[in-house]
Structures are given as structure tokens and as C-alpha cells.
Amino acid sequence: MIASGQTSQQDLSGIAGWAASVIETMGAFGVGLLIALENLFPPVPSELILPLAGFTASQGQVNVIAVIVAATAGSLAGALLLYWLGAALGHDRAIRWADRVPLVDPRDLERATAWFEDHGRKAVLFGRLIPVVRSFISIPAGTERMPLGRFCLYTVVGSAVWNTLFVTIGYVLGEKWQQAEKFANWLTWGVLALLVLAVVRFAVRKLRESRPSSHA
């Protein structure tokens, strides 16, 4: 069974092949390193790395719990770097910085900033479940000086949920781990739908509270 998994990994190319070689060489630590890099450089997608790591764990090459812990630690490390970058640069300079980074679209940072402004500090928690936003949400958290302890807590909780889910999917799917991408799309739309419902419910409640009470 292990030989079959190794053969499948050898057939990979591009980012997937590179990620497979890092995991094969460095084990769980390599997974954490890749996920930290994903926070800093979104074109390296966790939706690919995590299921691949789960598949590798299913072949007995790494421990699945160690993979999840390492991935969550990597998420926090990368998020903290972006938090401190946002705190040091401020919003406008952070946008200019993003514009200079290859393959990074500054509009993604603008969207993450709008997400943070719309949803407040909870954006750090729920934003970890939204591709692209999950990488950039740390910057507006830094520019707005969100309390560091709360930022770390929300980052760890949100990242642990995401990491556990996709490592487990890769573990269960085995050699079909690449099908995990469609689960990422479903999860993204599900989270967005829940947030829209929450906003609508909040707006309706505020509207009812603002109406003058009628007297008989």
C-alpha cells in the first residue's frame, strides 16, 4: 500500500509535486512550513497541501495528529508575520507592498480588509474558512491593532478546524485526495451563506428595535 502511495506522489508535478517532496523529506514539520508559506504566499494553496498530507499519513509515512498540529502551528506562525506586517506598515503601505509581490493581487487584500470591517474581530475566526481571505485577514487585524491574544486564539481555532477537516478528507479519500478541492468550494459557500443569514437576522432585529412601540 505504501509503495502505491509513493508511486502516486511521484506522478505529481508543479506545486503538488514540490509539496509532496517537501512532506516526504521533512515529514510533519514540512507540512507546517508549507502552511506557514501559504499564509504569506497564497498561490501555495492549503486546499492542496492538507489533503496531500492526509493521504501521506494514510500511507503510514507521517502521523496524522502530528500533521494537524504542525499545520496549525504553521498557520499561526504565518498569520503572526502578516499581523506584525500590517501593524508596522498600515493599510495603505500594506496595499503597496502587496502590489509588489509576484502573483499576489492587492485586490485580495482589499477584499480581506472589507471582510474585517464588515464582520469585525470574528472575521479572523471565520475568515480562516474562506480561501484567499484566510491568508490576508491577518493584515487588517494588525493595522487595526486587534488584541494579540484574541487574534492568536481565533487564528488557532479557525485554522485547526480547517486543517483537521482537510487533512481528514485526504486521509479518508486516499489516492483520490485531489477530489478534496470540491469540498473546499462547498465549505466556502456554506460559510458565506451562514454569514449572510447572520447579517440579515441582525439587520431585521435592529429594524424591529428601532420601530416605535405602539400603544393601545
C-alpha positions, 0 to 999 in steps of 0.5 A: 500500500505504501509503495502505491502511495509513493508511486502516486506522489511521484506522478505529481508535478508543479506545486503538488509535486514540490509539496509532496517532496517537501512532506516526504523529506521533512515529514510533519514539520514540512507540512507546517512550513508549507502552511506557514508559506501559504499564509504569506504566499497564497498561490501555495494553496492549503486546499492542496497541501492538507489533503496531500498530507492526509493521504501521506499519513494514510500511507503510514509515512507521517502521523496524522495528529502530528500533521494537524498540529504542525499545520496549525502551528504553521498557520499561526506562525504565518498569520503572526508575520502578516499581523506584525506586517500590517501593524508596522506598515498600515493599510495603505503601505500594506496595499503597496507592498502587496502590489509588489509581490509576484502573483499576489493581487492587492485586490485580495487584500482589499477584499480581506480588509472589507471582510474585517470591517464588515464582520469585525474581530470574528472575521479572523475566526471565520475568515480562516474558512474562506480561501484567499481571505484566510491568508490576508485577514491577518493584515487588517487585524494588525493595522487595526491593532486587534488584541494579540491574544484574541487574534492568536486564539481565533487564528488557532481555532479557525485554522485547526478546524480547517486543517483537521477537516482537510487533512481528514478528507485526504486521509479518508479519500486516499489516492483520490485526495485531489477530489478534496478541492470540491469540498473546499468550494462547498465549505466556502459557500456554506460559510458565506451563506451562514454569514449572510443569514447572520447579517440579515437576522441582525439587520431585521432585529435592529429594524424591529428595535428601532420601530416605535412601540405602539400603544393601545 
